[in-house]
């Protein structure tokens, strides 16, 4: 059996076919020749358990590439096939499942997958999935919630995110326009940079999660003033998340040939 998935990415490769091994699992990546359609990636499996394990590692690999290259990526399983082709013949597989592309191509890489983030434990893998899902989505509400949870994880109490932000605020580079926006735009209430984490949690994160709540901010869809604040908050959370991932989890390190290779 083999599973083929559509890969929608902001990166385009010049090479048509790439056969690779990631953590001892073989995959084949096929670059679409039609600009308006997604690429594809496939692998072989014998059981449902093996399929789930390989899909999980395949996604980790693609997300590790996305993080290291600051690119966007979405993957969708599109086709499962049963045939008599052995896995050793994976290089000969030509069929692929492509869907219309949603993510705009921003870069063309002459060398495929030349850099991926080093993901060597479960916590880093979960953080990687949260962050890359946030950054590959165009919905501002979704982005803010997932970036916030990136800062909370692996803790369960959201107060931990507030503490992390306040303890590391001096070391995190925040865009001036973001801070100025929060100070000048009162659509989510008054802002004090000394309590930036508390402001984001109680005024913005909670408003998104609950839409309408007593005693707090209320989300107004398509309100320009609120959107201005939301985009500033997203930018701030992105910078905080990257600081946490790179400084606390060393996700700025890249994987070597012991983790992935080509064949």
C-alpha positions in Angstrom: 0.0 0.0 0.0 1.1 3.6 -0.5 -0.2 6.9 0.6 0.1 10.0 -1.6 -0.3 13.5 -0.1 -0.7 16.9 -1.7 2.0 19.4 -0.5 1.1 23.1 -0.7 4.2 25.2 0.0 5.6 28.7 -0.5 8.8 27.0 -1.7 9.3 25.5 -5.1 12.1 23.1 -6.0 13.8 22.9 -9.4 14.4 19.2 -9.1 11.4 17.1 -10.3 11.8 14.1 -8.0 13.5 13.8 -4.6 13.9 10.5 -2.8 14.8 10.8 0.8 15.1 9.1 4.1 14.1 10.8 7.4 14.7 8.9 10.6 14.9 5.6 8.7 11.6 6.2 6.8 11.7 6.5 2.9 9.7 9.1 1.1 9.4 10.4 -2.4 8.7 14.0 -3.2 7.4 15.0 -6.6 7.5 18.6 -7.8 4.5 19.7 -9.8 5.3 20.9 -13.3 2.1 23.0 -13.3 2.6 26.2 -11.3 -1.0 26.4 -10.1 -1.0 22.9 -8.6 0.5 21.5 -5.4 3.5 19.1 -5.2 3.1 15.7 -3.8 4.9 13.3 -1.4 4.3 9.5 -1.0 5.4 6.6 1.1 4.7 2.8 1.3 3.1 1.1 4.3 1.9 -2.4 5.2 -0.4 -1.7 8.2 -2.6 1.1 9.5 -0.1 1.5 12.5 2.8 1.8 10.1 0.9 4.3 7.9 0.2 6.6 10.9 3.8 6.4 12.1 5.2 7.2 8.7 2.7 10.0 8.1 3.6 11.6 11.5 7.3 11.5 10.6 6.7 12.8 7.1 4.8 15.8 8.6 7.6 16.4 11.1 10.1 16.4 8.3 8.1 18.8 6.1 7.5 21.1 9.1 11.1 21.0 10.1 12.0 22.2 6.6 9.3 24.9 6.8 10.6 26.2 10.1 14.2 26.3 9.1 13.4 28.2 5.9 10.6 30.4 7.2 8.2 29.0 4.6 4.5 28.1 4.7 3.3 24.6 4.2 0.0 22.6 4.2 -0.4 18.9 3.5 -3.5 16.9 2.7 -3.7 13.1 2.2 -5.4 12.6 -1.2 -4.9 9.0 -2.3 -4.3 5.6 -0.9 -3.4 2.9 -3.4 -2.9 -0.9 -3.2 -0.6 -2.4 -5.8 2.1 -5.0 -6.2 5.0 -2.5 -6.5 7.6 -3.1 -3.7 8.9 -0.2 -1.7 12.4 -0.8 -3.2 10.9 0.5 -6.5 9.8 3.8 -5.0 12.0 5.7 -7.4 9.9 4.4 -10.3 6.6 5.7 -9.0 5.3 8.5 -11.2 1.6 9.0 -10.3 0.8 11.8 -7.9 -2.2 13.5 -6.3 -2.2 17.3 -7.0 -4.7 19.8 -5.9 -5.1 23.5 -6.8 -2.5 25.6 -5.0 -3.6 27.9 -2.2 -0.2 29.1 -0.9 1.6 31.5 -3.2 5.2 30.5 -4.2 7.7 32.9 -2.7 11.0 31.2 -3.2 12.6 28.7 -5.7 15.3 26.5 -4.2 17.8 24.9 -6.6 18.8 22.4 -4.0 15.8 20.6 -2.3 15.6 20.3 1.4 19.1 21.6 2.0 18.3 22.8 5.5 15.8 21.4 8.1 15.4 22.1 11.8 16.8 19.5 14.2 13.8 17.8 15.9 15.2 15.3 18.4 12.5 15.0 21.1 8.7 14.9 21.4 8.3 18.4 23.0 10.2 20.0 20.0 8.0 18.0 17.6 4.8 19.2 19.2 6.0 22.8 19.4 7.0 22.6 15.7 3.5 21.5 14.7 1.9 24.3 16.7 4.1 27.0 15.3 4.1 25.9 11.7 0.4 25.5 11.7 0.0 29.0 12.9 2.4 30.5 10.3 0.9 28.6 7.4 -2.6 29.8 8.1 -4.0 33.1 6.8 -6.7 33.4 9.4 -5.6 35.9 12.0 -7.7 34.5 14.8 -6.3 31.0 14.2 -2.7 32.4 14.1 -3.0 34.2 17.4 -4.5 31.2 19.2 -1.9 28.7 18.0 1.0 31.1 18.6 -0.3 31.7 22.1 -0.4 27.9 22.7 3.1 27.7 21.3 4.2 29.9 24.2 2.1 28.0 26.8 3.2 24.5 25.8 4.3 22.2 27.4 2.7 23.8 30.5 -1.1 23.5 30.9 -1.6 26.8 32.8 -1.7 29.8 30.6 -0.2 32.0 33.4 3.1 30.3 32.5 3.0 32.1 29.1 2.6 35.4 30.9 5.5 34.7 33.2 7.7 33.6 30.2 6.9 36.8 28.3 7.6 39.1 31.3 10.8 37.2 32.3 12.3 37.4 28.8 10.8 40.7 27.5 14.2 42.5 27.6 15.7 39.9 25.3 12.9 39.6 22.8 13.0 41.9 19.8 9.6 43.5 19.3 8.6 45.7 16.4 8.1 49.3 17.4 5.0 49.7 15.2 3.4 46.8 17.1 3.9 48.4 20.5 2.8 51.8 19.2 -0.3 50.3 17.8 -1.3 48.7 21.1 -0.7 52.0 22.9 -2.7 54.1 20.5 -5.5 51.8 19.5 -7.8 51.2 22.5 -10.2 48.8 20.8 -9.1 46.0 23.2 -8.6 48.4 26.2 -5.6 50.2 27.7 -2.2 48.6 27.1 0.8 48.6 29.5 3.9 47.0 28.1 4.8 45.8 31.6 1.9 43.5 31.4 2.0 42.6 27.7 1.4 38.9 28.4 -1.6 39.6 30.6 -3.1 42.0 28.0 -2.8 39.5 25.2 -4.3 36.7 27.3 -7.2 38.5 28.9 -8.0 41.0 26.2 -7.2 39.3 22.9 -6.7 35.5 23.4 -9.9 35.2 25.5 -11.9 37.4 23.2 -11.0 35.1 20.3 -11.6 31.9 22.1 -15.0 33.0 23.5 -16.1 35.5 20.9 -18.5 37.3 23.3 -18.0 37.2 27.1 -19.2 39.3 30.0 -16.6 41.5 31.6 -14.1 41.3 28.7 -13.4 42.3 25.1 -15.7 41.3 22.4 -14.5 40.2 18.9 -16.1 42.2 16.1 -15.5 40.4 12.8 -14.3 42.8 10.1 -13.7 45.7 12.5 -10.7 47.6 11.1 -9.6 49.0 14.5 -9.6 45.5 16.0 -7.8 44.0 13.0 -5.0 46.6 13.4 -4.5 45.4 17.0 -4.8 41.7 16.0 -2.1 42.0 13.4 0.2 43.7 15.9 -0.4 41.0 18.5 0.3 38.3 15.9 3.6 39.9 15.1 4.5 40.1 18.8 3.5 36.5 19.5 5.5 35.3 16.4 8.6 37.0 17.8 8.1 35.6 21.3 7.5 32.1 19.9 10.6 32.2 17.8 12.6 33.4 20.8 11.3 30.5 22.9 11.9 27.8 20.2 15.4 29.0 19.4 16.6 29.8 22.9 14.8 27.3 25.0 14.6 24.4 22.5 17.6 25.1 20.1 15.3 24.8 17.1 17.7 27.1 15.2 20.0 24.1 14.9 19.9 22.1 11.7 19.7 18.4 11.2 22.6 16.5 9.7 23.0 13.4 7.6 22.4 11.1 10.6 18.8 12.4 10.6 18.0 12.7 6.9 19.7 11.8 3.6 18.9 11.3 -0.1 19.0 8.1 -2.2 
